[in-house]
Amino acid sequence: MKDMSYGAIMGRRNDIMKKAVGINYEEFSRGRFAFDYEEMMRKVGYTLDEIRSIQRETDVGETPLWEMKNLTRLARKLAPAGKGARIFIKDEAANPSGSFKARRASVSVYRAQQEGYKGVVSATSGNYGAAVASQAGKRNMDCIVVQEVFDSKGDGQPEILEKGRKCEAYGAEVLQLTVGPELFYTFLRVLEETGFFNASLYTPFGIAGVETLGYEVATELKEKEGRFPDKVLITHAGGGNLTGTARGLKKAGAENTEIVGVSVDLTGLHSASDYDFNRKSFTTGHTGFGVPFTTWPDRADVPLNAARSLRYMDRYLTVTQGQVFYATEALAQLEGLERGPAGNTSLAAALVLAGEMDRDEILVVQETEYTGAGKHPTAQLTFAREKGIEVRRGDPHEEKPGENVLIPRGPQDLFYKEMELDRLRKSYLKALQKQHPAPYSPEERDFLTEELKVDQEKLEELLKSI
Amino acid sequence: MERARKGDWVQVHQVIFSPGERSPNIPEETKKVPLELRVKGWLAIPEAQVGEEAVIKTPAGRELEGRLVAVNPPFTHGFGKPVQELLEIGPELRALLREEGAK
């Protein structure tokens, strides 16, 4: 009998992963920690044209890009004279499973089928589970989704319950766990027992799948309006949406578009806490994923994470939970689009950011997601009140995650907080130094300048300051 | 006690780690409670009562064991209650855009 204890399974982790993703990550390694990122994306991934044809096979992508005329009017009303960029939104909810995650899943499931795997497994409590299940259904493959759903009282986060239901609707087996990072153990065990493919969010396949989103945003806008977007706002968690979109924009030639990551500020809530778990109204797109994945991407479920946001991010903004609910309401009431929390996180920041831009400029919120039971603001705020969270209208500056949700008193209350990228870069370097102490070789320094999107001089300055 | 027959859609429960077996690097409140798993599928044994050990066949075709906790479990999430603080936003924003100079 094989040893299935925690220690034994974790000890076999590299072997299990190698079999389950079919990538020999070692071949991209260039020393202690440096690796050839572009070589990995090229060799393992697919060209943009190949991805587009894979996605066409299963009805993914080519979603509409809409101009939000009323939200633009609103932003202009709040802005100083002459200011107020036009706001566009990419309606990714039109994908088969209701979110951009279909792009990511499509390539993984295609690859799994090509390589002869019988099924796919994914560890995710997000829309990605439904996306993998939907794509697996289209290719007649088995699918298992491992989710973190309940606290120890058996109370399920309504949004994750909905995501589980959706996975079941597409024919997946759903393993619903209580809170804890040992989810990874369960995931590894399932991979080993089934021999299925690891449809990880963080392989080159998954990230390449998102490149079409950035490519479409750039080319469609160019065709419609004669220019590339000035800013693209991307709701940020694990980094795949940001990385893939930014790469796609560049491939379309939109070299000067500013890449802005946006997360819901959940500062103070611990992601592995049984108590904090059900005290938040957002299950993803928040700082609890966004910050750690930015500063240490290789915490993912594959040896080398293809989602590396510091390589592409120009700015990182946070908004409060209450502001996202406000933006969700504004989108429904003024634009007739009832959509879920993911894209609306960026939309909340967009309403402020647009007011700082010139009128001839264009800002794109690059995703929407479906909404419904569990995901809807009424579901989340009812749940929050049941947990003793105060919900009222008030100044969102005073919101304290886990204690209250403050719904802005009017659009003038909307704001964003800017997270200093240098602070994130320093955290990255600190985490790196713990595992791989300085000094760094010239090759390692080259790698780091790419990882952090800085020049040698700046890298030196950052290294000195930590 | 509710009874399930072979082929019924049911939910089973397993304790994966008891409190003493949990990963050391997690918050205290999480360490104090077990890691639990719930999973749904079709009952794969002739019959079982809620509370008894059972075997299910999952949609992915796997056979899994666990304690039977529910027969045809309902979806418990919904839209919640209307939220007064949100209901106000639409009329406010529409009024704002109706004002002159909203271009």
Interface residues (C-beta under 8 A of the other chain):
Chain A: Y6 N70 R73 L74 R76 K77 G119 D142 C143 I144 V149 F150 S152 G156 P158 L161 E162 R165 E168 G171 A172 E173 V174 L175 Q176 L177 T178 V179 G180 P181 E182 Y185 T186 E193 T194 H270 A272 S273 D274 Y275 F325 Y326 E329 A330 A332 Q333 L334 A373 G374 H376 P377 T378 A379 Q380 L381 T382 F383 V391 R392 R393 I407 G410 P411
Chain B: I16 F17 E21 R22 S23 N25 I26 P27 E29 T30 K32 V33 P34 L35 E36 L37 R38 V39 K40 G41 T58 P59 A60 G61 R62 F75 T76 H77 G78 F79 G80 K81 P82 V83 E85 L86 E88 I89 G90 E92 L93 R94 L96 L97 G101 A102 K103
